[in-house]
Amino acid sequence: LDVMIMKFNKGIIGYDAVVEMDKFGVRPLPPEELIQYCTANPSHQKQKPLASLKTITWNGYLYSLLLSFGDAGRRMSAVPYTCIFKDMCRFPVVLK
């Protein structure tokens, strides 16, 4: 996959980000591909959080996968799909 990193430079809600991605003809990496990407490119995860906007269903709610790096090392979190992703978040995407 030829992965590109998309950044909005503002806070954005998950579904609004997907609409913007559609305008550029790209799609977010699903959780499985995001994990593979971060495994192959760990330095990218250390720079800023990376988010997958493809949803994970858990207990009837939709979540997005967020991979980041902190004092304890690499982190993987599930965040509500409707949350506002801060401007520091980046979104790995590929062409549709």
LODO-995013 format. One record per residue: residue number from 1; residue in one letter; chain; x, y, z of N, C-alpha, C in turn. Coordinates in steps of 0.2 Angstrom, whole numbers, plus 5000, padded with zeros to 4 digits. Layout:
BEGIN
<r n="NUM" res="A" chain="A" n_px="X" n_py="Y" n_pz="Z" ca_px="X" ca_py="Y" ca_pz="Z" c_px="X" c_py="Y" c_pz="Z"/>
...
END
This chain:
BEGIN
<r n="1" res="L" chain="A" n_px="5004" n_py="4994" n_pz="5000" ca_px="5000" ca_py="5000" ca_pz="5000" c_px="5004" c_py="5006" c_pz="5000"/>
<r n="2" res="D" chain="A" n_px="5002" n_py="5011" n_pz="4996" ca_px="5005" ca_py="5018" ca_pz="4996" c_px="5002" c_py="5022" c_pz="5001"/>
<r n="3" res="V" chain="A" n_px="5004" n_py="5022" n_pz="5007" ca_px="5000" ca_py="5026" ca_pz="5012" c_px="5003" c_py="5033" c_pz="5012"/>
<r n="4" res="M" chain="A" n_px="4998" n_py="5038" n_pz="5013" ca_px="4999" ca_py="5045" ca_pz="5014" c_px="4996" c_py="5047" c_pz="5021"/>
<r n="5" res="I" chain="A" n_px="4999" n_py="5052" n_pz="5023" ca_px="4996" ca_py="5055" ca_pz="5030" c_px="4992" c_py="5061" c_pz="5029"/>
<r n="6" res="M" chain="A" n_px="4986" n_py="5061" n_pz="5031" ca_px="4982" ca_py="5067" ca_pz="5030" c_px="4981" c_py="5070" c_pz="5037"/>
<r n="7" res="K" chain="A" n_px="4982" n_py="5077" n_pz="5037" ca_px="4981" ca_py="5080" ca_pz="5043" c_px="4977" c_py="5086" c_pz="5042"/>
<r n="8" res="F" chain="A" n_px="4972" n_py="5088" n_pz="5046" ca_px="4967" ca_py="5093" ca_pz="5045" c_px="4969" c_py="5100" c_pz="5048"/>
<r n="9" res="N" chain="A" n_px="4974" n_py="5100" n_pz="5053" ca_px="4976" ca_py="5106" ca_pz="5056" c_px="4970" c_py="5110" c_pz="5060"/>
<r n="10" res="K" chain="A" n_px="4965" n_py="5106" n_pz="5062" ca_px="4960" ca_py="5108" ca_pz="5066" c_px="4957" c_py="5102" c_pz="5069"/>
<r n="11" res="G" chain="A" n_px="4953" n_py="5103" n_pz="5074" ca_px="4949" ca_py="5098" ca_pz="5077" c_px="4943" c_py="5096" c_pz="5072"/>
<r n="12" res="I" chain="A" n_px="4942" n_py="5089" n_pz="5072" ca_px="4937" ca_py="5087" ca_pz="5067" c_px="4934" c_py="5081" c_pz="5069"/>
<r n="13" res="I" chain="A" n_px="4927" n_py="5080" n_pz="5068" ca_px="4924" ca_py="5074" ca_pz="5070" c_px="4925" c_py="5069" c_pz="5065"/>
<r n="14" res="G" chain="A" n_px="4925" n_py="5062" n_pz="5067" ca_px="4926" ca_py="5057" ca_pz="5063" c_px="4923" c_py="5057" c_pz="5056"/>
<r n="15" res="Y" chain="A" n_px="4916" n_py="5057" n_pz="5057" ca_px="4912" ca_py="5057" ca_pz="5050" c_px="4914" c_py="5063" c_pz="5046"/>
<r n="16" res="D" chain="A" n_px="4915" n_py="5069" n_pz="5049" ca_px="4917" ca_py="5075" ca_pz="5044" c_px="4924" c_py="5073" c_pz="5041"/>
<r n="17" res="A" chain="A" n_px="4928" n_py="5070" n_pz="5044" ca_px="4935" ca_py="5069" ca_pz="5041" c_px="4934" c_py="5064" c_pz="5036"/>
<r n="18" res="V" chain="A" n_px="4929" n_py="5059" n_pz="5036" ca_px="4928" ca_py="5054" ca_pz="5031" c_px="4925" c_py="5058" c_pz="5025"/>
<r n="19" res="V" chain="A" n_px="4921" n_py="5063" n_pz="5026" ca_px="4918" ca_py="5066" ca_pz="5020" c_px="4924" c_py="5070" c_pz="5017"/>
<r n="20" res="E" chain="A" n_px="4928" n_py="5073" n_pz="5020" ca_px="4934" ca_py="5077" ca_pz="5017" c_px="4938" c_py="5072" c_pz="5014"/>
<r n="21" res="M" chain="A" n_px="4939" n_py="5066" n_pz="5016" ca_px="4944" ca_py="5062" ca_pz="5013" c_px="4941" c_py="5060" c_pz="5006"/>
<r n="22" res="D" chain="A" n_px="4934" n_py="5059" n_pz="5006" ca_px="4931" ca_py="5057" ca_pz="5000" c_px="4932" c_py="5062" c_pz="4994"/>
<r n="23" res="K" chain="A" n_px="4932" n_py="5068" n_pz="4996" ca_px="4933" ca_py="5074" ca_pz="4991" c_px="4940" c_py="5073" c_pz="4988"/>
<r n="24" res="F" chain="A" n_px="4945" n_py="5070" n_pz="4992" ca_px="4951" ca_py="5069" ca_pz="4989" c_px="4952" c_py="5062" c_pz="4986"/>
<r n="25" res="G" chain="A" n_px="4947" n_py="5058" n_pz="4986" ca_px="4948" ca_py="5052" ca_pz="4983" c_px="4952" c_py="5047" c_pz="4987"/>
<r n="26" res="V" chain="A" n_px="4952" n_py="5048" n_pz="4994" ca_px="4956" ca_py="5043" ca_pz="4998" c_px="4951" c_py="5040" c_pz="5003"/>
<r n="27" res="R" chain="A" n_px="4954" n_py="5035" n_pz="5006" ca_px="4950" ca_py="5031" ca_pz="5011" c_px="4955" c_py="5030" c_pz="5017"/>
<r n="28" res="P" chain="A" n_px="4952" n_py="5030" n_pz="5023" ca_px="4956" ca_py="5029" ca_pz="5029" c_px="4958" c_py="5022" c_pz="5030"/>
<r n="29" res="L" chain="A" n_px="4964" n_py="5020" n_pz="5033" ca_px="4965" ca_py="5013" ca_pz="5034" c_px="4961" c_py="5010" c_pz="5039"/>
<r n="30" res="P" chain="A" n_px="4958" n_py="5004" n_pz="5038" ca_px="4955" ca_py="5001" ca_pz="5043" c_px="4959" c_py="4999" c_pz="5049"/>
<r n="31" res="P" chain="A" n_px="4957" n_py="4997" n_pz="5054" ca_px="4961" ca_py="4996" ca_pz="5060" c_px="4966" c_py="4991" c_pz="5059"/>
<r n="32" res="E" chain="A" n_px="4965" n_py="4985" n_pz="5055" ca_px="4970" ca_py="4980" ca_pz="5054" c_px="4976" c_py="4983" c_pz="5050"/>
<r n="33" res="E" chain="A" n_px="4974" n_py="4987" n_pz="5045" ca_px="4980" ca_py="4990" ca_pz="5041" c_px="4983" c_py="4995" c_pz="5045"/>
<r n="34" res="L" chain="A" n_px="4980" n_py="4999" n_pz="5049" ca_px="4984" ca_py="5004" ca_pz="5053" c_px="4989" c_py="5001" c_pz="5058"/>
<r n="35" res="I" chain="A" n_px="4987" n_py="4995" n_pz="5061" ca_px="4991" ca_py="4991" ca_pz="5065" c_px="4997" c_py="4989" c_pz="5061"/>
<r n="36" res="Q" chain="A" n_px="4996" n_py="4986" n_pz="5055" ca_px="5002" ca_py="4984" ca_pz="5051" c_px="5006" c_py="4990" c_pz="5049"/>
<r n="37" res="Y" chain="A" n_px="5003" n_py="4995" n_pz="5047" ca_px="5007" ca_py="5001" ca_pz="5045" c_px="5012" c_py="5003" c_pz="5051"/>
<r n="38" res="C" chain="A" n_px="5009" n_py="5004" n_pz="5057" ca_px="5013" ca_py="5006" ca_pz="5063" c_px="5018" c_py="5001" c_pz="5065"/>
<r n="39" res="T" chain="A" n_px="5017" n_py="4994" n_pz="5064" ca_px="5022" ca_py="4989" ca_pz="5065" c_px="5028" c_py="4990" c_pz="5060"/>
<r n="40" res="A" chain="A" n_px="5026" n_py="4992" n_pz="5054" ca_px="5031" ca_py="4992" ca_pz="5049" c_px="5035" c_py="4999" c_pz="5049"/>
<r n="41" res="N" chain="A" n_px="5031" n_py="5004" n_pz="5052" ca_px="5034" ca_py="5011" ca_pz="5053" c_px="5033" c_py="5014" c_pz="5060"/>
<r n="42" res="P" chain="A" n_px="5037" n_py="5011" n_pz="5065" ca_px="5035" ca_py="5013" ca_pz="5072" c_px="5037" c_py="5020" c_pz="5073"/>
<r n="43" res="S" chain="A" n_px="5042" n_py="5023" n_pz="5069" ca_px="5044" ca_py="5030" ca_pz="5070" c_px="5038" c_py="5035" c_pz="5069"/>
<r n="44" res="H" chain="A" n_px="5033" n_py="5033" n_pz="5064" ca_px="5028" ca_py="5037" ca_pz="5063" c_px="5023" c_py="5037" c_pz="5068"/>
<r n="45" res="Q" chain="A" n_px="5022" n_py="5032" n_pz="5072" ca_px="5018" ca_py="5032" ca_pz="5078" c_px="5021" c_py="5036" c_pz="5083"/>
<r n="46" res="K" chain="A" n_px="5027" n_py="5037" n_pz="5084" ca_px="5030" ca_py="5041" ca_pz="5089" c_px="5029" c_py="5048" c_pz="5088"/>
<r n="47" res="Q" chain="A" n_px="5029" n_py="5050" n_pz="5082" ca_px="5028" ca_py="5057" ca_pz="5080" c_px="5022" c_py="5061" c_pz="5083"/>
<r n="48" res="K" chain="A" n_px="5016" n_py="5058" n_pz="5081" ca_px="5010" ca_py="5061" ca_pz="5083" c_px="5005" c_py="5055" c_pz="5082"/>
<r n="49" res="P" chain="A" n_px="4999" n_py="5056" n_pz="5086" ca_px="4994" ca_py="5050" ca_pz="5086" c_px="4992" c_py="5049" c_pz="5079"/>
<r n="50" res="L" chain="A" n_px="4990" n_py="5043" n_pz="5077" ca_px="4988" ca_py="5040" ca_pz="5071" c_px="4981" c_py="5037" c_pz="5072"/>
<r n="51" res="A" chain="A" n_px="4976" n_py="5039" n_pz="5068" ca_px="4969" ca_py="5037" ca_pz="5069" c_px="4966" c_py="5033" c_pz="5063"/>
<r n="52" res="S" chain="A" n_px="4963" n_py="5028" n_pz="5064" ca_px="4959" ca_py="5024" ca_pz="5059" c_px="4952" c_py="5026" c_pz="5060"/>
<r n="53" res="L" chain="A" n_px="4949" n_py="5029" n_pz="5054" ca_px="4942" ca_py="5031" ca_pz="5055" c_px="4937" c_py="5026" c_pz="5053"/>
<r n="54" res="K" chain="A" n_px="4939" n_py="5020" n_pz="5051" ca_px="4935" ca_py="5014" ca_pz="5050" c_px="4933" c_py="5012" c_pz="5057"/>
<r n="55" res="T" chain="A" n_px="4927" n_py="5010" n_pz="5058" ca_px="4924" ca_py="5009" ca_pz="5065" c_px="4925" c_py="5002" c_pz="5067"/>
<r n="56" res="I" chain="A" n_px="4925" n_py="5002" n_pz="5074" ca_px="4925" ca_py="4995" ca_pz="5077" c_px="4919" c_py="4996" c_pz="5082"/>
<r n="57" res="T" chain="A" n_px="4915" n_py="4991" n_pz="5082" ca_px="4909" ca_py="4990" ca_pz="5086" c_px="4910" c_py="4987" c_pz="5092"/>
<r n="58" res="W" chain="A" n_px="4909" n_py="4990" n_pz="5098" ca_px="4910" ca_py="4987" ca_pz="5104" c_px="4904" c_py="4989" c_pz="5109"/>
<r n="59" res="N" chain="A" n_px="4901" n_py="4984" n_pz="5112" ca_px="4895" ca_py="4985" ca_pz="5116" c_px="4890" c_py="4989" c_pz="5113"/>
<r n="60" res="G" chain="A" n_px="4889" n_py="4989" n_pz="5106" ca_px="4884" ca_py="4993" ca_pz="5102" c_px="4886" c_py="5000" c_pz="5100"/>
<r n="61" res="Y" chain="A" n_px="4892" n_py="5002" n_pz="5102" ca_px="4894" ca_py="5008" ca_pz="5101" c_px="4900" c_py="5008" c_pz="5095"/>
<r n="62" res="L" chain="A" n_px="4901" n_py="5014" n_pz="5092" ca_px="4906" ca_py="5014" ca_pz="5086" c_px="4912" c_py="5017" c_pz="5089"/>
<r n="63" res="Y" chain="A" n_px="4918" n_py="5014" n_pz="5088" ca_px="4924" ca_py="5017" ca_pz="5090" c_px="4929" c_py="5017" c_pz="5084"/>
<r n="64" res="S" chain="A" n_px="4934" n_py="5022" n_pz="5085" ca_px="4939" ca_py="5022" ca_pz="5080" c_px="4946" c_py="5020" c_pz="5084"/>
<r n="65" res="L" chain="A" n_px="4950" n_py="5017" n_pz="5080" ca_px="4957" ca_py="5015" ca_pz="5083" c_px="4962" c_py="5021" c_pz="5083"/>
<r n="66" res="L" chain="A" n_px="4965" n_py="5022" n_pz="5089" ca_px="4970" ca_py="5028" ca_pz="5089" c_px="4976" c_py="5025" c_pz="5092"/>
<r n="67" res="L" chain="A" n_px="4982" n_py="5025" n_pz="5088" ca_px="4988" ca_py="5023" ca_pz="5090" c_px="4993" c_py="5029" c_pz="5092"/>
<r n="68" res="S" chain="A" n_px="4996" n_py="5029" n_pz="5097" ca_px="5000" ca_py="5034" ca_pz="5100" c_px="5006" c_py="5032" c_pz="5103"/>
<r n="69" res="F" chain="A" n_px="5010" n_py="5036" n_pz="5106" ca_px="5016" ca_py="5035" ca_pz="5109" c_px="5017" c_py="5039" c_pz="5115"/>
<r n="70" res="G" chain="A" n_px="5018" n_py="5037" n_pz="5121" ca_px="5019" ca_py="5041" ca_pz="5127" c_px="5025" c_py="5038" c_pz="5131"/>
<r n="71" res="D" chain="A" n_px="5024" n_py="5041" n_pz="5138" ca_px="5030" ca_py="5039" ca_pz="5142" c_px="5030" c_py="5031" c_pz="5143"/>
<r n="72" res="A" chain="A" n_px="5025" n_py="5028" n_pz="5143" ca_px="5025" ca_py="5020" ca_pz="5144" c_px="5026" c_py="5017" c_pz="5137"/>
<r n="73" res="G" chain="A" n_px="5027" n_py="5020" n_pz="5132" ca_px="5029" ca_py="5017" ca_pz="5125" c_px="5023" c_py="5017" c_pz="5121"/>
<r n="74" res="R" chain="A" n_px="5022" n_py="5013" n_pz="5116" ca_px="5017" ca_py="5013" ca_pz="5111" c_px="5010" c_py="5011" c_pz="5115"/>
<r n="75" res="R" chain="A" n_px="5005" n_py="5015" n_pz="5112" ca_px="4998" ca_py="5014" ca_pz="5115" c_px="4993" c_py="5013" c_pz="5109"/>
<r n="76" res="M" chain="A" n_px="4988" n_py="5009" n_pz="5111" ca_px="4982" ca_py="5008" ca_pz="5106" c_px="4976" c_py="5009" c_pz="5110"/>
<r n="77" res="S" chain="A" n_px="4972" n_py="5014" n_pz="5108" ca_px="4966" ca_py="5016" ca_pz="5111" c_px="4960" c_py="5015" c_pz="5107"/>
<r n="78" res="A" chain="A" n_px="4954" n_py="5014" n_pz="5109" ca_px="4948" ca_py="5015" ca_pz="5106" c_px="4944" c_py="5021" c_pz="5108"/>
<r n="79" res="V" chain="A" n_px="4943" n_py="5026" n_pz="5103" ca_px="4940" ca_py="5032" ca_pz="5105" c_px="4933" c_py="5032" c_pz="5101"/>
<r n="80" res="P" chain="A" n_px="4928" n_py="5035" n_pz="5104" ca_px="4921" ca_py="5036" ca_pz="5101" c_px="4922" c_py="5039" c_pz="5094"/>
<r n="81" res="Y" chain="A" n_px="4919" n_py="5036" n_pz="5089" ca_px="4919" ca_py="5038" ca_pz="5083" c_px="4916" c_py="5046" c_pz="5082"/>
<r n="82" res="T" chain="A" n_px="4912" n_py="5048" n_pz="5087" ca_px="4909" ca_py="5054" ca_pz="5086" c_px="4913" c_py="5059" c_pz="5090"/>
<r n="83" res="C" chain="A" n_px="4919" n_py="5057" n_pz="5093" ca_px="4923" ca_py="5062" ca_pz="5096" c_px="4927" c_py="5067" c_pz="5091"/>
<r n="84" res="I" chain="A" n_px="4929" n_py="5073" n_pz="5094" ca_px="4933" ca_py="5077" ca_pz="5090" c_px="4940" c_py="5075" c_pz="5090"/>
<r n="85" res="F" chain="A" n_px="4943" n_py="5074" n_pz="5085" ca_px="4950" ca_py="5072" ca_pz="5084" c_px="4954" c_py="5079" c_pz="5084"/>
<r n="86" res="K" chain="A" n_px="4958" n_py="5080" n_pz="5089" ca_px="4962" ca_py="5086" ca_pz="5090" c_px="4966" c_py="5087" c_pz="5084"/>
<r n="87" res="D" chain="A" n_px="4969" n_py="5093" n_pz="5083" ca_px="4972" ca_py="5095" ca_pz="5077" c_px="4979" c_py="5091" c_pz="5076"/>
<r n="88" res="M" chain="A" n_px="4982" n_py="5088" n_pz="5082" ca_px="4988" ca_py="5085" ca_pz="5081" c_px="4987" c_py="5078" c_pz="5079"/>
<r n="89" res="C" chain="A" n_px="4981" n_py="5075" n_pz="5078" ca_px="4980" ca_py="5069" ca_pz="5075" c_px="4981" c_py="5068" c_pz="5068"/>
<r n="90" res="R" chain="A" n_px="4984" n_py="5063" n_pz="5066" ca_px="4985" ca_py="5062" ca_pz="5058" c_px="4981" c_py="5055" c_pz="5056"/>
<r n="91" res="F" chain="A" n_px="4980" n_py="5055" n_pz="5050" ca_px="4975" ca_py="5050" ca_pz="5047" c_px="4979" c_py="5047" c_pz="5041"/>
<r n="92" res="P" chain="A" n_px="4982" n_py="5040" n_pz="5042" ca_px="4984" ca_py="5037" ca_pz="5036" c_px="4979" c_py="5035" c_pz="5031"/>
<r n="93" res="V" chain="A" n_px="4980" n_py="5037" n_pz="5025" ca_px="4975" ca_py="5036" ca_pz="5020" c_px="4978" c_py="5032" c_pz="5014"/>
<r n="94" res="V" chain="A" n_px="4974" n_py="5029" n_pz="5010" ca_px="4976" ca_py="5027" ca_pz="5003" c_px="4971" c_py="5029" c_pz="4998"/>
<r n="95" res="L" chain="A" n_px="4973" n_py="5029" n_pz="4992" ca_px="4969" ca_py="5030" ca_pz="4986" c_px="4963" c_py="5025" c_pz="4986"/>
<r n="96" res="K" chain="A" n_px="4957" n_py="5027" n_pz="4984" ca_px="4952" ca_py="5022" ca_pz="4984" c_px="4952" c_py="5018" c_pz="4977"/>
END
